[in-house]
Amino acid sequence: MTAVWDGSPVPYLRQLFESLKPQIEECPAEWVILDNGCRKPELRRFLATLSEKQWIQVVRSEENLGIIRGLRHCLEHAKNRYIL
């Protein structure tokens, strides 16, 4: 689970994706990402690209829920047996 906001650097998220990709693509897990009220176009585009992956679910909140409420929001949207 990852809560992303406007201060989240896209290069770090890309690196996180690249490190998770070989581990998750062939197992029954999902990565739930919260778009925590993001407004930056570059970040929104990157999240849209990630949402095209079958094992990634991007959920959006119009307002920034903060880290605790944001991760709870991710848990509430998780569908598979395992999450990261």
Backbone torsions as a table, in degrees:
resi	resn	phi	psi	omega
1	MET	NA	139.3	179.2
2	THR	-142.6	126.7	173.1
3	ALA	-98.1	123.1	-175.5
4	VAL	-114.3	135.0	176.7
5	TRP	-132.4	-179.6	-174.8
6	ASP	-59.5	-22.1	178.8
7	GLY	-86.1	-0.7	-179.3
8	SER	-78.9	120.4	-178.2
9	PRO	-73.9	125.5	179.8
10	VAL	-56.6	-41.5	178.9
11	PRO	-59.0	-35.9	178.2
12	TYR	-69.5	-40.9	177.5
13	LEU	-64.7	-38.5	177.8
14	ARG	-63.8	-42.1	178.1
15	GLN	-64.5	-40.3	176.6
16	LEU	-61.6	-44.7	177.3
17	PHE	-58.3	-47.6	-178.1
18	GLU	-63.7	-32.1	179.0
19	SER	-77.3	-31.9	179.8
20	LEU	-81.6	-31.2	-174.2
21	LYS	-49.9	-53.4	-178.2
22	PRO	-68.3	-21.9	-178.3
23	GLN	-83.0	-29.8	-170.3
24	ILE	-103.4	-30.6	-170.7
25	GLU	-53.0	-29.0	-175.9
26	GLU	-115.3	19.9	177.4
27	CYS	-130.9	160.5	-177.4
28	PRO	-80.3	69.6	179.2
29	ALA	-132.2	165.0	175.9
30	GLU	-139.2	156.3	175.3
31	TRP	-114.9	114.3	179.4
32	VAL	-99.2	122.5	-178.9
33	ILE	-116.0	130.7	175.6
34	LEU	-99.4	120.4	168.1
35	ASP	-79.8	96.5	-170.4
36	ASN	-86.7	61.8	178.9
37	GLY	76.0	29.1	-177.5
38	CYS	-64.4	141.2	177.9
39	ARG	-120.7	-18.8	-176.7
40	LYS	-69.5	125.0	-177.9
41	PRO	-58.9	-41.4	-179.4
42	GLU	-61.4	-42.3	179.8
43	LEU	-68.0	-43.1	178.8
44	ARG	-62.8	-39.7	177.8
45	ARG	-64.4	-42.8	-179.9
46	PHE	-64.0	-42.3	177.9
47	LEU	-63.6	-37.3	177.0
48	ALA	-63.3	-39.5	177.1
49	THR	-63.9	-43.8	179.0
50	LEU	-62.9	-37.4	-176.3
51	SER	-65.6	-13.7	177.4
52	GLU	-74.5	-17.9	178.7
53	LYS	-76.5	137.5	-177.2
54	GLN	-62.3	-32.8	-174.7
55	TRP	-92.6	4.9	178.9
56	ILE	-117.6	130.0	175.5
57	GLN	-117.7	120.0	176.7
58	VAL	-104.5	121.1	175.9
59	VAL	-111.9	151.4	-175.2
60	ARG	-121.5	141.9	169.4
61	SER	-122.3	130.1	179.7
62	GLU	-65.1	-30.3	178.2
63	GLU	-108.4	154.0	176.3
64	ASN	-75.4	115.6	-177.3
65	LEU	-84.2	-7.8	-173.6
66	GLY	82.8	172.1	-173.2
67	ILE	-70.9	-45.3	-176.2
68	ILE	-68.8	-53.0	177.7
69	ARG	-63.1	-33.3	179.0
70	GLY	-65.2	-45.4	178.8
71	LEU	-67.8	-34.4	175.3
72	ARG	-62.6	-41.2	177.4
73	HIS	-60.4	-41.2	176.6
74	CYS	-60.9	-47.0	179.5
75	LEU	-58.5	-40.2	-179.3
76	GLU	-66.6	-21.9	-179.7
77	HIS	-101.0	-4.6	-180.0
78	ALA	-65.6	140.5	-176.6
79	LYS	-116.5	-29.6	-174.6
80	ASN	-91.8	177.5	-177.9
81	ARG	-70.6	-35.2	-178.5
82	TYR	-120.8	145.5	174.3
83	ILE	-132.1	159.1	175.9
84	LEU	-129.3	NA	NA
